[in-house]
Amino acid sequence: MANYPPYTSKYNPIEHRLFCHVTAACKGTVFTSIDVVKSLVEKTSTSKGLKVVSKIKDKVYATARIVSEKFKENMKIVFDDYLVKWNYRAIPEGKT
């Protein structure tokens, strides 16, 4: 069993390389607004040159949506070349 940092994807190696640096950049800071957090996260980089790009999504997502019985049959699933078993995209009907 492996322990991973909270709020990171278990299978995303980039998140694991950057997470400790993001934590260090935010250490001791009081988060007074989302803009403060965004600016701290965007200033984060590693000695190897990895840099963080962030985007605030302020969309309100609907919950408890009901889908049709044939949802899985009609949904196109595209698997990733690198981590086929875990990384995939679900593409709704009519989208490319």
DSSP file (Angstrom, degrees, kcal/mol; ACC not computed):
  #  RESIDUE AA STRUCTURE BP1 BP2  ACC     N-H-->O    O-->H-N    N-H-->O    O-->H-N    TCO  KAPPA ALPHA  PHI   PSI    X-CA   Y-CA   Z-CA
    1    1 A M              0   0    0      0, 0.0     2,-0.4     0, 0.0     0, 0.0   0.000 360.0 360.0 360.0 137.6    0.0    0.0    0.0
    2    2 A A        -     0   0    0      2,-0.0     2,-0.5     0, 0.0     0, 0.0  -0.881 360.0-139.0-114.1 145.8    1.3    3.5   -0.9
    3    3 A N        -     0   0    0     -2,-0.4     0, 0.0     3,-0.0     0, 0.0  -0.898  22.0-168.8-102.8 130.2    0.4    6.7    0.8
    4    4 A Y        -     0   0    0     -2,-0.5     3,-0.1     1,-0.1     6,-0.1  -0.847  31.7 -92.3-117.1 152.9   -0.1    9.7   -1.5
    5    5 A P    >   -     0   0    0      0, 0.0     3,-1.2     0, 0.0    -1,-0.1  -0.286  56.5 -92.8 -58.4 146.7   -0.4   13.4   -0.7
    6    6 A P  T 3  S+     0   0    0      0, 0.0     3,-0.1     0, 0.0    -3,-0.0  -0.302 106.0  17.1 -62.8 147.0   -4.0   14.5   -0.2
    7    7 A Y  T 3  S+     0   0    0      1,-0.2     2,-0.3    -3,-0.1     0, 0.0   0.656  98.3 115.3  66.9  20.1   -5.8   15.8   -3.2
    8    8 A T  S <  S-     0   0    0     -3,-1.2     2,-0.3    -4,-0.0    -1,-0.2  -0.889  73.8-103.8-115.2 152.9   -3.4   14.4   -5.8
    9    9 A S    >   -     0   0    0     -2,-0.3     3,-1.2     1,-0.1     7,-0.1  -0.539  24.1-135.8 -72.1 135.1   -4.1   11.8   -8.3
   10   10 A K  T 3  S+     0   0    0     -2,-0.3    -1,-0.1     1,-0.2     6,-0.0   0.801 102.2  39.2 -61.4 -30.1   -2.7    8.4   -7.4
   11   11 A Y  T 3  S+     0   0    0      1,-0.1    -1,-0.2    75,-0.1    75,-0.1   0.249  88.0 100.9-109.1  12.4   -1.3    7.8  -10.9
   12   12 A N    <>  -     0   0    0     -3,-1.2     4,-1.3     1,-0.2     3,-0.3  -0.829  46.3-173.2-103.1 101.2   -0.1   11.3  -11.9
   13   13 A P  H  > S+     0   0    0      0, 0.0     4,-1.6     0, 0.0    -1,-0.2   0.801  82.7  59.9 -64.0 -29.6    3.7   11.4  -11.4
   14   14 A I  H  > S+     0   0    0      1,-0.2     4,-1.9     2,-0.2     5,-0.2   0.924 102.4  52.2 -65.1 -43.3    3.9   15.1  -12.2
   15   15 A E  H  > S+     0   0    0     -3,-0.3     4,-2.3     1,-0.2    -1,-0.2   0.892 108.8  51.1 -58.5 -39.2    1.6   15.9   -9.2
   16   16 A H  H  X S+     0   0    0     -4,-1.3     4,-0.5     1,-0.2    -1,-0.2   0.833 109.6  49.6 -70.4 -31.3    3.8   13.9   -6.9
   17   17 A R  H  < S+     0   0    0     -4,-1.6     4,-0.3     1,-0.2    -1,-0.2   0.827 120.8  35.0 -73.9 -30.9    6.9   15.8   -8.1
   18   18 A L  H >X S+     0   0    0     -4,-1.9     4,-2.4    -5,-0.1     3,-0.6   0.706  95.8  82.3 -95.7 -22.3    5.4   19.2   -7.6
   19   19 A F  H 3X S+     0   0    0     -4,-2.3     4,-2.5     1,-0.3     5,-0.2   0.879  91.7  49.3 -58.0 -43.5    3.2   18.7   -4.5
   20   20 A C  H 3X S+     0   0    0     -4,-0.5     4,-2.0     1,-0.2    -1,-0.3   0.853 112.3  49.8 -64.9 -32.7    5.9   19.1   -2.0
   21   21 A H  H <> S+     0   0    0     -3,-0.6     4,-2.1    -4,-0.3    -2,-0.2   0.874 110.0  49.4 -73.1 -37.7    7.0   22.4   -3.7
   22   22 A V  H  X S+     0   0    0     -4,-2.4     4,-1.5     2,-0.2    -2,-0.2   0.921 111.3  50.6 -64.2 -43.5    3.5   23.7   -3.8
   23   23 A T  H  X S+     0   0    0     -4,-2.5     4,-0.7    -5,-0.2     3,-0.2   0.914 110.8  48.6 -59.6 -44.5    3.2   22.9   -0.1
   24   24 A A  H >< S+     0   0    0     -4,-2.0     3,-0.6     1,-0.2    -1,-0.2   0.880 108.6  53.6 -65.1 -38.1    6.4   24.7    0.7
   25   25 A A  H 3< S+     0   0    0     -4,-2.1    -1,-0.2     1,-0.2    -2,-0.2   0.813 114.0  42.3 -66.1 -29.7    5.4   27.8   -1.3
   26   26 A C  H >< S+     0   0    0     -4,-1.5     3,-1.9    -3,-0.2    -1,-0.2   0.486  84.7 128.6 -95.1  -4.5    2.1   28.0    0.7
   27   27 A K  T << S+     0   0    0     -4,-0.7     3,-0.1    -3,-0.6    -3,-0.1  -0.279  79.6   3.7 -60.1 129.5    3.7   27.3    4.1
   28   28 A G  T 3  S+     0   0    0      1,-0.2     2,-0.4    -2,-0.0    -1,-0.3   0.533  98.9 127.4  78.0   6.6    2.8   29.9    6.7
   29   29 A T    <   -     0   0    0     -3,-1.9     2,-0.6     2,-0.0    -1,-0.2  -0.799  56.5-135.9-100.3 137.6    0.5   31.8    4.5
   30   30 A V        -     0   0    0     -2,-0.4     2,-1.3    -3,-0.1     3,-0.2  -0.809  19.5-134.6 -88.5 123.7   -3.1   32.7    5.5
   31   31 A F        +     0   0    0     -2,-0.6     3,-0.1     1,-0.2    -1,-0.0  -0.657  37.1 163.1 -81.9  97.1   -5.3   32.1    2.5
   32   32 A T        +     0   0    0     -2,-1.3     2,-0.3     1,-0.2    -1,-0.2   0.668  66.2   3.4 -89.5 -18.9   -7.5   35.2    2.5
   33   33 A S  S  > S-     0   0    0     -3,-0.2     4,-1.5     1,-0.1     3,-0.3  -0.978  72.4-107.7-157.7 165.0   -8.8   34.7   -1.0
   34   34 A I  H  > S+     0   0    0     -2,-0.3     4,-2.5     1,-0.2     5,-0.1   0.795 117.6  61.4 -67.1 -28.0   -8.6   32.4   -4.0
   35   35 A D  H  > S+     0   0    0      2,-0.2     4,-2.4     1,-0.2    -1,-0.2   0.860 100.8  53.0 -67.2 -35.5   -6.4   34.9   -5.8
   36   36 A V  H  > S+     0   0    0     -3,-0.3     4,-2.1     2,-0.2    -2,-0.2   0.935 111.5  45.9 -63.1 -46.2   -3.7   34.6   -3.0
   37   37 A V  H  X S+     0   0    0     -4,-1.5     4,-2.6     1,-0.2     5,-0.2   0.929 112.1  51.2 -62.7 -46.0   -3.7   30.8   -3.4
   38   38 A K  H  X S+     0   0    0     -4,-2.5     4,-2.5     1,-0.2    -1,-0.2   0.912 110.4  48.5 -59.3 -44.1   -3.6   31.0   -7.2
   39   39 A S  H  X S+     0   0    0     -4,-2.4     4,-1.2     2,-0.2    -1,-0.2   0.890 112.6  48.2 -66.9 -38.0   -0.6   33.4   -7.1
   40   40 A L  H  < S+     0   0    0     -4,-2.1     4,-0.4     2,-0.2     3,-0.2   0.919 113.1  47.6 -66.2 -42.9    1.3   31.2   -4.6
   41   41 A V  H >< S+     0   0    0     -4,-2.6     3,-1.2     1,-0.2    11,-0.3   0.904 110.0  52.4 -65.4 -41.3    0.7   28.1   -6.7
   42   42 A E  H 3< S+     0   0    0     -4,-2.5    10,-0.3     1,-0.3    -1,-0.2   0.753 103.7  57.6 -68.8 -23.6    1.7   29.8   -9.9
   43   43 A K  T 3< S+     0   0    0     -4,-1.2    -1,-0.3    -3,-0.2    -2,-0.2   0.577  85.3 109.4 -79.7  -9.5    5.0   30.9   -8.4
   44   44 A T    <   +     0   0    0     -3,-1.2     8,-1.5    -4,-0.4     2,-0.3  -0.450  38.4 151.3 -72.7 136.1    5.9   27.3   -7.6
   45   45 A S  B     -A   51   0A   0      6,-0.2     6,-0.2    -2,-0.2     2,-0.2  -0.970  33.8-126.0-154.2 165.0    8.7   25.6   -9.6
   46   46 A T    >   -     0   0    0      4,-1.9     3,-1.3    -2,-0.3   -28,-0.1  -0.644  31.1-108.0-109.0 169.3   11.3   22.9   -9.1
   47   47 A S  T 3  S+     0   0    0      1,-0.3    -1,-0.1    -2,-0.2     0, 0.0   0.737 119.8  59.2 -68.0 -21.2   15.0   22.9   -9.5
   48   48 A K  T 3  S-     0   0    0      2,-0.1    -1,-0.3     1,-0.0     0, 0.0   0.502 124.7-101.3 -85.1  -5.0   14.5   20.7  -12.6
   49   49 A G    <   +     0   0    0     -3,-1.3     2,-0.2     1,-0.3    -2,-0.1   0.490  68.4 149.7 102.0   3.3   12.3   23.4  -14.2
   50   50 A L        -     0   0    0    -33,-0.1    -4,-1.9   -36,-0.0     2,-0.3  -0.540  25.3-169.6 -69.4 134.5    8.8   22.1  -13.6
   51   51 A K  B     -A   45   0A   0     -2,-0.2     2,-0.4    -6,-0.2    -6,-0.2  -0.926  18.0-122.3-126.6 152.0    6.4   25.0  -13.3
   52   52 A V        -     0   0    0     -8,-1.5     2,-0.5    -2,-0.3    -8,-0.0  -0.764  18.0-168.0 -96.6 135.8    2.8   25.1  -12.2
   53   53 A V        -     0   0    0     -2,-0.4     2,-0.3   -10,-0.0   -11,-0.0  -0.990  15.1-173.5-117.6 128.9    0.0   26.5  -14.3
   54   54 A S        -     0   0    0     -2,-0.5     2,-0.4   -16,-0.1   -16,-0.0  -0.910  14.4-171.7-127.1 154.2   -3.3   27.1  -12.6
   55   55 A K        -     0   0    0     -2,-0.3     2,-0.5     2,-0.0    -2,-0.0  -0.988  21.2-133.8-142.6 131.1   -6.8   28.1  -13.6
   56   56 A I        -     0   0    0     -2,-0.4     2,-0.7     2,-0.0    -2,-0.0  -0.746  15.7-161.0 -87.3 124.8   -9.7   28.9  -11.3
   57   57 A K        +     0   0    0     -2,-0.5    -2,-0.0     1,-0.1    -1,-0.0  -0.925  15.0 173.8-106.1 113.9  -12.9   27.2  -12.3
   58   58 A D        +     0   0    0     -2,-0.7     2,-0.1     2,-0.1    -1,-0.1   0.160  33.6 129.9-106.4  19.1  -15.8   29.0  -10.7
   59   59 A K        -     0   0    0      1,-0.1     2,-0.6     0, 0.0    -2,-0.1  -0.463  57.5-131.2 -71.5 142.5  -18.5   27.0  -12.5
   60   60 A V        -     0   0    0     -2,-0.1     2,-0.3     0, 0.0    -2,-0.1  -0.875  24.7-146.8 -95.1 119.8  -21.3   25.6  -10.3
   61   61 A Y        -     0   0    0     -2,-0.6     2,-0.1     1,-0.1     0, 0.0  -0.694  13.3-117.8 -92.9 139.2  -21.7   21.9  -11.2
   62   62 A A        -     0   0    0     -2,-0.3     2,-0.3     1,-0.0     3,-0.2  -0.458  29.7-155.4 -71.9 142.6  -25.0   20.2  -11.1
   63   63 A T        +     0   0    0      1,-0.2    -1,-0.0    -2,-0.1     0, 0.0  -0.783  65.7  26.7-115.7 163.3  -25.4   17.3   -8.7
   64   64 A A  S    S+     0   0    0     -2,-0.3     2,-0.2     1,-0.2    -1,-0.2   0.835  75.9 174.3  56.8  38.1  -27.7   14.3   -8.7
   65   65 A R        -     0   0    0     -3,-0.2     2,-0.5     1,-0.0    -1,-0.2  -0.531  25.6-135.3 -74.3 141.2  -28.1   14.3  -12.4
   66   66 A I        -     0   0    0     -2,-0.2     2,-0.3     0, 0.0    -1,-0.0  -0.844  20.9-164.2-100.0 131.9  -30.1   11.4  -13.8
   67   67 A V        -     0   0    0     -2,-0.5     4,-0.0     1,-0.1     0, 0.0  -0.763  26.0 -94.7-113.4 161.0  -28.7    9.7  -16.9
   68   68 A S    >   -     0   0    0     -2,-0.3     3,-1.4     1,-0.1     4,-0.2  -0.216  33.1-111.5 -70.0 162.8  -30.4    7.3  -19.3
   69   69 A E  T 3  S+     0   0    0      1,-0.3     3,-0.4     2,-0.1     4,-0.2   0.804 118.5  52.9 -63.0 -30.5  -30.1    3.6  -19.0
   70   70 A K  T 3> S+     0   0    0      1,-0.2     4,-2.1     2,-0.1    -1,-0.3   0.129  73.2 118.7 -94.3  21.1  -28.0    3.4  -22.2
   71   71 A F  H <> S+     0   0    0     -3,-1.4     4,-1.4     1,-0.2     3,-0.2   0.925  76.9  43.4 -52.8 -53.1  -25.5    6.0  -20.9
   72   72 A K  H  4 S+     0   0    0     -3,-0.4    -1,-0.2     1,-0.2    -2,-0.1   0.852 112.0  54.3 -65.3 -34.5  -22.5    3.7  -21.0
   73   73 A E  H  4 S+     0   0    0      1,-0.2    -1,-0.2    -4,-0.2    -2,-0.2   0.857 114.7  39.6 -68.2 -34.3  -23.5    2.2  -24.4
   74   74 A N  H  < S+     0   0    0     -4,-2.1     2,-0.5    -3,-0.2    -1,-0.2   0.615  95.1  96.0 -90.6 -14.1  -23.7    5.7  -26.0
   75   75 A M     <  -     0   0    0     -4,-1.4     2,-0.5    -5,-0.2    15,-0.0  -0.661  69.0-139.5 -84.8 125.3  -20.6    7.2  -24.2
   76   76 A K  E     -B   91   0B   0     15,-1.8    15,-3.3    -2,-0.5     2,-0.5  -0.724  16.3-159.1 -82.7 126.3  -17.4    7.1  -26.2
   77   77 A I  E     -B   90   0B   0     -2,-0.5     2,-0.6    13,-0.2    13,-0.2  -0.939   4.9-166.6-110.4 123.6  -14.4    6.2  -24.0
   78   78 A V  E     -B   89   0B   0     11,-2.7    11,-2.4    -2,-0.5     2,-0.3  -0.948  12.3-148.6-112.1 118.3  -10.9    7.2  -25.2
   79   79 A F  E     -B   88   0B   0     -2,-0.6     9,-0.3     9,-0.2     5,-0.1  -0.612  18.5-112.2 -89.7 146.5   -8.1    5.5  -23.2
   80   80 A D        -     0   0    0      7,-2.8     7,-0.1     3,-0.4    -1,-0.1  -0.388  13.9-135.7 -72.6 149.3   -4.7    7.2  -22.7
   81   81 A D  S    S+     0   0    0      2,-0.1     3,-0.4     1,-0.1    -1,-0.1   0.816 100.3  45.3 -74.5 -30.8   -1.6    5.8  -24.4
   82   82 A Y  S    S+     0   0    0      1,-0.2     2,-0.5     2,-0.1     3,-0.1   0.959 129.0  16.7 -82.9 -54.3    0.6    6.1  -21.3
   83   83 A L  S >> S+     0   0    0      1,-0.2     4,-3.0     4,-0.1     3,-0.9  -0.667  71.9 169.9-120.4  75.0   -1.6    4.7  -18.5
   84   84 A V  T 34 S+     0   0    0     -2,-0.5    -4,-0.2    -3,-0.4    -1,-0.2   0.843  72.2  55.3 -56.6 -39.8   -4.3    2.9  -20.4
   85   85 A K  T 34 S+     0   0    0      1,-0.2    -1,-0.3    -3,-0.1     3,-0.1   0.806 124.4  19.0 -67.9 -29.9   -5.8    1.2  -17.3
   86   86 A W  T <4 S+     0   0    0     -3,-0.9     2,-0.6     1,-0.1    -2,-0.2   0.746 108.2  72.2-115.4 -31.7   -6.4    4.4  -15.4
   87   87 A N     <  +     0   0    0     -4,-3.0    -7,-2.8    -7,-0.1     2,-0.3  -0.795  57.8 136.8 -97.9 122.0   -6.4    7.5  -17.7
   88   88 A Y  E     -B   79   0B   0     -2,-0.6     2,-0.4    -9,-0.3    -9,-0.2  -0.978  40.1-135.5-153.3 163.1   -9.3    7.9  -20.0
   89   89 A R  E     -B   78   0B   0    -11,-2.4   -11,-2.7    -2,-0.3     2,-0.6  -0.983  12.4-145.6-123.0 136.0  -11.7   10.5  -21.3
   90   90 A A  E     -B   77   0B   0     -2,-0.4   -13,-0.2   -13,-0.2   -15,-0.0  -0.906  16.0-162.8 -99.3 121.8  -15.5   10.1  -21.6
   91   91 A I  E     -B   76   0B   0    -15,-3.3   -15,-1.8    -2,-0.6     3,-0.1  -0.921  14.5-132.9-111.4 114.7  -16.8   12.0  -24.7
   92   92 A P    >   -     0   0    0      0, 0.0     3,-1.9     0, 0.0   -17,-0.1  -0.163  39.4 -79.1 -61.5 157.5  -20.5   12.6  -24.7
   93   93 A E  T 3  S+     0   0    0      1,-0.3     3,-0.1     3,-0.0   -18,-0.1  -0.271 118.3  23.1 -55.0 138.3  -22.6   11.9  -27.9
   94   94 A G  T 3  S+     0   0    0      1,-0.3     2,-0.3    -3,-0.1    -1,-0.3   0.378 102.3 104.2  85.8  -5.8  -22.2   14.6  -30.5
   95   95 A K    <         0   0    0     -3,-1.9    -1,-0.3     1,-0.1    -4,-0.1  -0.761 360.0 360.0-105.8 154.7  -18.9   15.8  -29.2
   96   96 A T              0   0    0     -2,-0.3    -1,-0.1    -3,-0.1    -3,-0.0   0.364 360.0 360.0-122.1 360.0  -15.4   15.2  -30.7
